[in-house]
Every structure is written in C-alpha cells, then in structure tokens.
C-alpha cells in the first residue's frame, strides 16, 4: 500500500456506514409517515363515530343461544326465556324453532342496563322500539 492511499477495507467500511446512515434517515421518515397515517386513521374513526356510524367488532354479529346468553350474564336460562316471552331483554331472533341473540345487540342492551340505567326487567318491549 502506498502512503496516502486508503486501505480498501476501510473504504468498504466507510461505504457501509454511509449506506446505514441513509437507511436510518429513510427509516426515520417512514416512522414519521406511519405515525401520521395512524393519527389520520384515528381521526377518521372518531369522525365516523361522531356521525353515528359505529365500528362493529367481527364477533358482534355472532349469534348466541339462550343458554350461552344466560351463562354470559350469569343467570338462569329460564330468566332469559321469560324475558323473551314478556318482550323484554335484549333483542331476539327466531330462526325456525330456535331463539338467538346477536352479541353486539346484547352488548348495546347491557350498556343501557348499567347501574343508574334501565332495569332489564322493565325494559321497553321489542315491538315498541
């Protein structure tokens, strides 16, 4: 190697360091763009909810049996059946001989029943909604 000449290994290492710095700048920009996009999506979601369109969880449309609903509520299936026959409680669907409850609607009904809300035993009948 001649004096003043840079070792090829040092030259390669310098090039690698320069490229890593460029990549780090690119990653930093990408992070900023992703953060901005996430904030934008959150803003849109808030505006959509304000407009009355609600985001539904994938399982919100899942149908539950009377027994599943009773177990989830921690009560007898006969209480849930009595509510259905009286026209009170969460909205129900009659499919053939079976009664089913949509999970999302049950959650909405439960929100109305929280302490200080309406008593599920005197809830507005489905036919009057």
C-alpha positions in Angstrom: 0.0 0.0 0.0 1.3 3.4 -1.0 1.4 6.3 1.5 -1.8 8.4 1.3 -3.8 5.5 -0.2 -6.8 4.3 1.8 -7.0 0.7 2.7 -9.8 -1.0 0.5 -11.3 -2.5 3.7 -11.6 1.0 5.3 -13.1 2.3 2.1 -15.7 -0.5 2.1 -16.5 0.0 5.8 -16.9 3.8 5.1 -19.4 3.0 2.3 -21.3 0.6 4.6 -21.5 3.3 7.3 -22.7 5.9 4.8 -25.4 3.5 3.5 -26.5 2.7 7.0 -26.9 6.4 7.8 -29.0 6.8 4.6 -31.2 3.8 5.7 -31.6 5.2 9.2 -32.8 8.5 7.7 -35.2 6.6 5.5 -36.5 4.5 8.4 -37.0 7.7 10.5 -39.0 9.3 7.6 -41.0 6.1 7.3 -41.8 6.1 11.0 -43.0 9.7 10.8 -45.2 8.8 7.9 -46.7 5.8 9.6 -47.3 7.8 12.8 -49.0 10.5 10.7 -51.1 7.8 9.0 -52.1 6.3 12.3 -53.2 9.7 13.6 -55.1 10.2 10.4 -56.9 6.9 10.7 -57.7 7.5 14.4 -59.1 10.9 13.4 -61.3 9.4 10.7 -62.5 6.7 13.1 -63.5 9.4 15.6 -65.3 11.4 13.0 -67.2 8.3 11.8 -68.3 7.5 15.3 -69.4 11.1 15.8 -71.5 10.8 12.7 -73.3 7.8 14.2 -71.6 5.1 12.3 -70.2 2.6 14.7 -67.4 0.2 14.2 -68.5 -3.3 14.8 -66.2 -5.9 16.2 -66.0 -9.0 13.9 -67.8 -11.2 16.5 -70.6 -8.6 17.2 -72.8 -10.3 14.6 -72.2 -13.7 16.1 -75.5 -15.3 17.2 -75.7 -16.7 20.7 -78.2 -19.3 22.1 -80.3 -18.7 25.1 -78.1 -20.9 27.2 -74.9 -19.0 26.0 -76.5 -15.7 26.8 -77.6 -16.9 30.3 -74.1 -18.2 31.0 -72.6 -14.9 29.9 -75.0 -12.9 32.1 -74.5 -15.3 35.0 -78.2 -16.2 35.3 -80.7 -18.9 34.6 -81.7 -19.7 31.0 -85.3 -19.6 32.3 -84.9 -16.0 33.3 -83.7 -15.2 29.8 -86.5 -17.2 28.3 -89.1 -15.4 30.5 -87.7 -12.0 29.3 -88.1 -13.1 25.7 -91.7 -14.3 26.3 -92.5 -11.0 28.0 -91.0 -9.0 25.2 -88.2 -7.5 27.4 -84.5 -8.0 27.5 -82.1 -8.0 24.6 -83.5 -8.2 21.0 -84.0 -11.8 19.9 -84.3 -13.6 16.6 -86.5 -16.6 16.0 -84.9 -19.0 13.5 -87.1 -22.0 13.0 -87.8 -23.2 16.5 -84.6 -21.6 17.9 -84.2 -18.2 19.6 -80.8 -16.5 19.0 -79.3 -13.2 20.3 -76.8 -11.1 18.3 -73.7 -10.4 20.5 -73.4 -6.8 19.5 -77.0 -6.1 20.3 -76.7 -7.8 23.7 -73.7 -5.5 24.5 -75.7 -2.5 23.5 -78.6 -3.6 25.7 -76.2 -4.2 28.6 -74.8 -0.7 28.2 -78.4 0.6 28.8 -78.8 -1.6 31.9 -75.7 -0.4 33.7 -76.3 1.0 37.2 -78.5 4.0 37.0 -79.8 2.9 33.6 -82.9 1.0 32.9 -83.9 -2.2 34.8 -83.7 -5.1 32.3 -87.0 -6.5 33.9 -88.9 -3.4 32.8 -87.0 -2.8 29.5 -89.0 -1.4 26.6 -90.5 -4.3 24.6 -89.0 -5.0 21.2 -92.3 -4.2 19.5 -92.3 -0.7 20.8 -88.8 0.2 19.7 
